[in-house]
Amino acid sequence: MPGASGRVLVVDDNKVIRQLIRVNLELEGIEVVTAADGAECLDVVHQVRPDVVTLDVVMPRLDGLRTAARLRADPRTRGLPLAIISACTQYEVESGLDVGVDAFLAKPFEPNELVQLVKELMERRGRVGAEASRFGRVLDLDADEAECAGRADHAGHAGG
């Protein structure tokens, strides 16, 4: 796509959610590749070479939290920005922080929140660089956690 500003690997077992995320990011000139679960993500991440990975938590074969942990354990993907797009329960947020997730977005979400989050993670990756990205996570995680939990039960938005 002309003017594409980056590439995102979207990992969600719900085809409708994958398509929703894809359309909203592609409208912003971002290239999107999708995977149906964590196992597929790990199979394609090195070929795709995304700038950001978004992960649902509850998926068959390999869930989003275990996928995030494996991506962090691999030196080739250790600095890759990871965002959880899920219900954002307290468990998901705490577990995500433990494995090194960079950001959270609660389902249901507003499309503009998704785009803003992805662009922010892409910009941070560009500024920080792969070697230093472990130390470059400067998201206000307490605020994100509260905001994520607060949006988790709003209706009338895109969700799944």
N, C-alpha and C positions, 0 to 999 in steps of 0.2 A: 504494500500500500504506500503510495507517495507520501512523503512527509512523516513516515512512521517515526515515533520518538522512542521506541523501545519494544521489548518483547516480554510478555507475561505468560507463564505457565499456570493455567487455571485447573485446579484439581478438586473435583466434586463428583460424587456418584449420581447426582440428580442432573439429568440432561437439560431440563428446563433452566435450572440455575446456571449451569455452564454456558448455555446459550445467552441468557440474560447478561451475564458478566461479559461474555465475548462481544455482544452487540454494543454495550455501553463503552467498552474500552476501544473497540475499533472505530467508533464514531469520533474518538479523540485522536485517531491516528496511531494507536498502539497495536502492534501485532499480537495476536493471541493464539496460543497452542493449548489444547485441552487434554486432560487425562481423567479417566473415570474413577481412579482410586490411587492410593499411595504407592502401590506396587508398580502401576503403570507410570507414575511420576518418576520413580527411581529408574525405570527402564529407559525413559526418554530424556531426562534432564541434561545429560551430558551432550546429547546430539542437539537439543533445542537451544541450550545455552541462554536461558532466560535472564532478564534483568531483575525480575521479581517472581516469586511463586506465591499463589494464593491457595490455601488449603481449607477444605471443610474438615471437621473433626470426625464425625461418624461416617465411616465408609467401610465397605467390605474389604477383605484381604488385609489391607494395611491402613490403619486410621491416620488422620492428619497429624496427631501428636507424635506417633511413632515415626511417621515420615519425616517430620521436622527434626526429630532427634537424629535420624540417619543422615539427613542432609547436613546437619551441624557436625556430625562425626567424620564426614568425608572432607578431606582437605580441599578438594576441588569445588565444593559447594558450601564450605563453612561460612563464607562471607556473603552468601546470597540472601537478600532481604526476603523474609517470610512473613506472610500475613494470614492469620486465621480468619476465615469468614464463616461464622457459625452462630449458634444460639448464644455463645459467650457466657456459659454458666460459670460460676465461681471456680469450679473444678477445671474447666477448659482454660480459663485465664491463668490460674495458678500453675497448671501443668505446662501451658504454653510458655510462660515466663521461665519455668525451670529448664526447658529444653532450648531456650534461646529465640523464641518467636519475637519478631520486631513490632508487630502491630496486630490489632484485633478490630474486626468490624462485625457488628451484630446483625443477624438476620432477624427480622426483615430490615433491609437497608435502603437508603435513598441512592439512586444511581450516581448523583453528584458526589456523595460521600465516598463511594467506591473509587471513582475517578481521582478524586483528591488524594485519597490514601495511596493509590498506586503511583501517582505522579510524585508524591512526597518521598516514597521509598526509592523510586528511581533516582531522584535528585540526590538523596543522601548517599546512595551507592556511588554515584558519580563523584561526589565531593570527597567521600571518605576513602574510597579505593578498597580493593579486595583484601589486602593485607591488614588494614586497620579497621575493617568494618565491625569486628567483634567489639571494639572499643568505641565505635561511632554511633552506637544505638543511643540516641538522645531523646527518644519519645518520652513524654511524661506518662509513664506507665500507670501511675495511680489515677491520673485523670482519664486515660483511655479505659482503664478497667471500670471506673464508675460510669463513664459515658456508655461504654459497651453494655454493661448490665442494665442501664437505664433504658436503652433502646430495644432491648431484647423482647419486651412484651408489647410494643406498639403495633397496632394493626394498620392495614391500608397501604403498606409499602411492599416492595419486592421481597419475597422471602421463600423459605422452604424448609 
